[in-house]
């Protein structure tokens, strides 16, 4: 898989609704597909957390 393919997948994941990704994790029967949904959900969650932590008002 090339870097362009991975970038395309990640940019598509950024556009997806978090609820849709969580539903994919919860209701997908195929373990391989479920793992992909989980990885994309965790990626989106990490990106949101980075934005929150970067805020000036955020207290650690």
DRENDO-1510 file (C-alpha; in Angstrom, 1 decimal, always signed):
<recs>
REC; n; res; u; v; w
REC; 1; UNK; +0.0; +0.0; +0.0 .
REC; 2; UNK; +1.4; +3.4; -1.0 .
REC; 3; UNK; +1.5; +6.5; +1.1 .
REC; 4; UNK; -1.1; +8.1; -1.2 .
REC; 5; UNK; -3.5; +5.2; -0.4 .
REC; 6; UNK; -3.0; +5.5; +3.3 .
REC; 7; UNK; -3.5; +9.3; +3.1 .
REC; 8; UNK; -6.7; +8.8; +1.2 .
REC; 9; UNK; -8.0; +6.3; +3.8 .
REC; 10; UNK; -7.2; +8.7; +6.6 .
REC; 11; UNK; -8.7; +11.7; +4.9 .
REC; 12; UNK; -11.9; +9.7; +4.3 .
REC; 13; UNK; -11.9; +8.6; +8.0 .
REC; 14; UNK; -11.7; +12.3; +9.0 .
REC; 15; UNK; -14.9; +12.9; +7.1 .
REC; 16; UNK; -16.8; +10.0; +8.6 .
REC; 17; UNK; -19.1; +10.4; +11.6 .
REC; 18; UNK; -17.7; +9.1; +14.9 .
REC; 19; UNK; -21.0; +7.3; +15.5 .
REC; 20; UNK; -20.8; +5.5; +12.2 .
REC; 21; UNK; -17.3; +4.3; +13.0 .
REC; 22; UNK; -18.4; +3.1; +16.5 .
REC; 23; UNK; -21.4; +1.3; +15.0 .
REC; 24; UNK; -19.0; -0.4; +12.6 .
REC; 25; UNK; -17.0; -1.6; +15.6 .
REC; 26; UNK; -20.1; -2.7; +17.5 .
REC; 27; UNK; -22.1; -4.4; +14.8 .
REC; 28; UNK; -19.6; -5.7; +12.2 .
REC; 29; UNK; -19.5; -9.5; +12.2 .
REC; 30; UNK; -16.2; -9.9; +10.3 .
REC; 31; UNK; -13.3; -9.5; +12.8 .
REC; 32; UNK; -11.0; -8.1; +10.1 .
REC; 33; UNK; -13.5; -5.3; +9.2 .
REC; 34; UNK; -14.2; -4.7; +12.9 .
REC; 35; UNK; -10.5; -4.2; +13.5 .
REC; 36; UNK; -10.4; -1.6; +10.7 .
REC; 37; UNK; -13.4; +0.2; +12.1 .
REC; 38; UNK; -11.7; +0.2; +15.5 .
REC; 39; UNK; -8.4; +1.5; +14.2 .
REC; 40; UNK; -10.2; +4.3; +12.3 .
REC; 41; UNK; -12.3; +5.2; +15.4 .
REC; 42; UNK; -9.2; +5.3; +17.5 .
REC; 43; UNK; -7.4; +7.5; +14.9 .
REC; 44; UNK; -10.4; +10.0; +14.9 .
REC; 45; UNK; -10.5; +10.0; +18.6 .
REC; 46; UNK; -6.8; +10.7; +18.9 .
REC; 47; UNK; -7.0; +13.6; +16.4 .
REC; 48; UNK; -9.9; +15.2; +18.4 .
REC; 49; UNK; -7.9; +14.8; +21.6 .
REC; 50; UNK; -4.9; +16.5; +20.1 .
REC; 51; UNK; -7.0; +19.5; +19.2 .
REC; 52; UNK; -8.4; +19.6; +22.7 .
REC; 53; UNK; -5.0; +19.4; +24.4 .
REC; 54; UNK; -3.6; +22.0; +22.1 .
REC; 55; UNK; -6.1; +24.6; +23.3 .
REC; 56; UNK; -4.5; +27.3; +25.4 .
REC; 57; UNK; -7.2; +26.9; +28.2 .
REC; 58; UNK; -6.5; +23.2; +28.6 .
REC; 59; UNK; -5.1; +22.3; +32.0 .
REC; 60; UNK; -3.0; +19.2; +32.3 .
</recs>
